[in-house]
């Protein structure tokens, strides 16, 4: 069977008249392209909801809710009118879908990283094979409807690091988020926030839904996924993150993601 090709319309990033204004009729607008490593987009928002399907490469997306890491064959879901910044960790091939607000009212109202089933990946590719002005009716519109149906069944991947809401807690843990192997103790972090350890833990759990210890472990795992996507060897990652033995890192990674680090990008659920 001949593989569906991307229509030339969808190799050009849609302009604001297609992604922001209310008068463009298509429920979904698509784009397929490559963005260079190091590209950064400051905080912005879209009227349409957005799906980043990462084909190759890796991207981080920051929102008020926290930081998300999307490695290959995952996708970041950004609901309508959610402020976010985007940083590309390496040259990244991706497929964007922009959705009219009324088309995604049944989908989650909070950002997430989701796994894409083989079916959904092929549906996205098939949709991008049609001209943009063909997406309002006919086969492209029907494929779009199935995409919307399938998105409701995709499960979130544990690639989210929630950040505290209050400025003093956020400032106190920002260095740990950037470098989760840092050696600061809970007492050190609490002191930065001008709180006792007990008060810090109480406020931190309320604002993030996690204990600081669990949050720090999640920060390590997210950094590990980022480095894996860049091709860093598993042993080097374990050492960088402060594990005494690679086996301890591998066990923690398997517990969180269900597979070992070496198989993370080759196994699909």
C-alpha positions in Angstrom: 0.0 0.0 0.0 1.3 3.4 -0.9 2.0 5.6 2.1 -0.1 8.8 2.3 1.9 11.9 1.3 1.6 15.3 3.0 -0.3 17.7 0.9 1.7 20.9 0.0 -0.8 23.1 1.8 0.1 21.5 5.1 3.8 22.1 4.7 3.1 25.8 5.2 2.4 26.9 8.8 -1.1 28.2 9.0 -1.3 32.0 9.6 -3.4 33.7 12.2 -6.5 34.0 10.0 -6.7 30.2 10.1 -5.7 29.4 13.7 -7.2 32.3 15.7 -10.1 33.9 13.9 -13.6 32.5 14.2 -14.5 32.7 10.5 -12.3 29.9 9.1 -14.8 27.0 8.8 -12.6 23.9 9.1 -12.8 22.2 12.5 -9.1 21.1 12.2 -6.1 22.9 10.5 -3.0 20.9 10.1 0.8 21.4 9.6 3.8 19.2 9.1 7.3 20.6 9.3 10.7 20.6 11.1 11.8 23.2 13.6 15.4 23.7 14.5 17.1 22.9 17.8 17.1 25.7 20.2 14.1 27.5 18.8 12.1 29.1 21.6 8.7 30.7 21.6 7.9 33.1 24.5 4.6 32.9 26.3 1.6 33.0 24.0 -1.8 31.4 23.5 -4.0 30.2 20.7 -7.8 30.6 20.4 -7.8 27.0 18.9 -6.7 24.0 20.9 -3.4 22.6 19.7 -1.9 19.1 19.4 1.9 18.8 19.0 2.7 15.4 17.5 6.4 14.9 17.9 7.6 12.6 15.0 11.3 12.9 15.9 13.2 15.2 18.2 12.0 16.5 21.5 10.2 19.6 22.9 9.5 21.1 26.3 6.3 23.1 26.9 5.9 25.2 30.0 2.5 26.3 31.3 1.2 27.7 34.6 0.4 24.1 35.5 4.0 23.0 35.1 6.5 21.7 32.6 5.8 19.0 30.0 8.4 17.0 28.0 7.4 15.4 24.7 9.8 12.9 23.2 9.2 11.1 19.8 5.8 9.6 19.1 4.2 11.4 22.0 2.1 14.5 21.7 1.4 17.6 23.8 -2.2 18.6 24.2 -2.8 22.4 24.8 -6.4 23.4 25.3 -7.8 26.6 23.9 -6.4 29.9 25.4 -3.8 28.3 27.6 -0.6 30.4 28.0 2.5 28.4 27.1 6.2 28.7 26.1 7.9 26.2 23.8 11.6 25.2 23.5 12.9 22.7 21.0 15.6 20.5 22.5 16.8 19.2 19.1 15.8 19.5 15.4 12.2 18.3 15.7 9.9 17.0 13.0 6.3 17.5 14.2 2.7 17.6 13.1 0.4 20.3 14.5 -3.3 20.1 14.6 -5.3 23.2 15.5 -8.9 22.6 16.6 -11.9 24.9 16.8 -13.0 25.3 20.4 -16.5 23.8 19.9 -14.9 20.7 18.3 -12.9 19.8 21.5 -15.5 20.6 24.2 -15.4 16.8 25.1 -11.6 16.8 25.5 -9.6 17.6 28.7 -9.4 21.2 29.7 -5.9 20.9 31.0 -2.6 20.4 29.2 -1.1 16.9 29.0 1.4 14.7 27.2 -0.4 11.8 25.6 0.6 8.6 23.9 -0.5 8.3 20.3 -1.8 4.9 19.2 -0.6 3.6 15.7 -4.2 4.2 14.5 -4.2 7.9 15.6 -0.8 8.5 14.1 -2.0 7.1 10.7 -5.2 9.2 11.0 -3.2 12.4 11.5 -1.0 11.5 8.5 -4.1 10.7 6.4 -5.7 14.0 7.3 -2.6 15.9 6.3 -2.8 14.3 2.9 -5.7 16.5 2.0 -5.7 20.2 1.0 -6.7 22.6 3.7 -9.8 23.8 1.9 -10.9 20.1 1.6 -11.2 19.7 5.4 -14.7 21.1 5.8 -16.4 18.1 4.2 -15.9 14.8 2.5 -13.2 12.3 3.4 -10.9 14.8 5.2 -13.8 15.9 7.5 -14.7 12.3 8.2 -11.1 11.5 9.2 -11.0 14.6 11.4 -14.1 13.4 13.2 -12.4 10.1 13.9 -9.3 11.9 15.1 -11.5 13.8 17.6 -13.1 10.6 18.7 -9.8 8.8 19.2 -8.2 11.6 21.1 -10.8 11.1 23.8 -9.5 7.6 24.4 -5.7 8.3 24.5 -4.2 8.1 28.0 -1.8 10.7 29.5 1.9 9.8 29.8 3.6 10.6 33.2 5.7 13.4 31.6 4.4 16.4 33.6 6.2 18.2 36.4 3.7 20.3 38.3 5.1 23.6 39.6 3.9 25.4 42.8 1.5 28.3 42.3 3.0 30.7 44.9 6.0 32.7 43.8 8.1 31.9 46.9 7.7 28.1 46.5 8.2 28.3 42.7 11.4 30.3 43.1 12.7 27.9 45.8 12.4 24.8 43.6 13.2 26.3 40.2 16.8 25.3 40.5 15.9 21.7 41.3 13.5 21.6 38.4 16.4 22.7 36.1 18.9 20.4 37.7 17.2 17.6 39.6 20.5 16.0 40.6 21.3 19.1 42.8 22.2 18.3 46.4 20.0 20.8 48.3 18.2 19.2 51.1 14.6 19.7 52.0 15.8 22.0 54.8 17.8 24.1 52.3 14.8 24.4 50.0 12.4 25.3 52.8 14.8 28.0 54.0 14.8 29.6 50.5 11.1 29.9 50.9 11.4 31.3 54.5 9.4 28.3 55.8 10.0 25.5 58.2 10.3 22.0 56.7 6.9 21.1 57.9 5.2 24.2 56.6 7.0 23.9 53.3 5.9 20.3 52.8 2.3 21.2 53.7 2.1 24.1 51.2 4.0 22.2 48.6 1.6 19.3 48.6 -1.4 21.6 48.5 0.0 23.4 45.4 1.4 20.5 43.5 -0.5 17.4 44.7 2.9 15.7 45.5 5.3 15.5 48.3 8.6 17.2 47.7 10.4 13.9 47.6 8.0 12.5 45.0 8.2 15.7 43.0 12.0 15.6 42.9 11.9 12.0 41.7 9.5 13.1 39.0 11.9 15.9 38.0 14.7 13.3 37.6 12.6 11.0 35.5 11.5 13.9 33.2 15.2 14.9 32.8 16.0 11.3 32.0 13.4 11.2 29.2 14.8 14.5 27.8 18.4 13.1 27.8 17.2 9.7 26.4 15.6 11.6 23.5 19.0 13.2 22.8 20.8 9.9 22.7 22.6 10.1 26.1 23.6 6.5 27.2 21.6 5.1 30.1 24.7 4.7 32.3 25.6 8.4 31.8 22.1 9.5 32.7 22.2 7.5 35.9 25.5 9.1 36.9 24.3 12.6 36.0 21.2 12.2 38.1 23.2 11.0 41.1 22.2 7.3 41.2 24.9 5.2 42.8 24.2 2.3 40.4 22.5 2.3 36.9 20.3 -0.6 38.2 18.6 1.7 40.7 17.9 4.2 38.0 16.6 1.5 35.6 14.3 0.1 38.3 12.8 3.5 39.1 12.3 4.3 35.4 10.6 0.9 34.9 8.3 1.5 37.8 7.2 4.9 36.4 6.9 4.1 32.7 6.5 0.3 32.6 9.6 -0.3 30.4 13.3 0.1 30.9 15.1 3.3 29.6 16.7 1.4 26.8 13.4 0.3 25.4 11.4 3.4 26.1 11.4 4.7 22.5 11.0 1.3 20.9 8.1 -0.1 22.8 4.5 1.2 22.3 1.7 0.2 24.6 
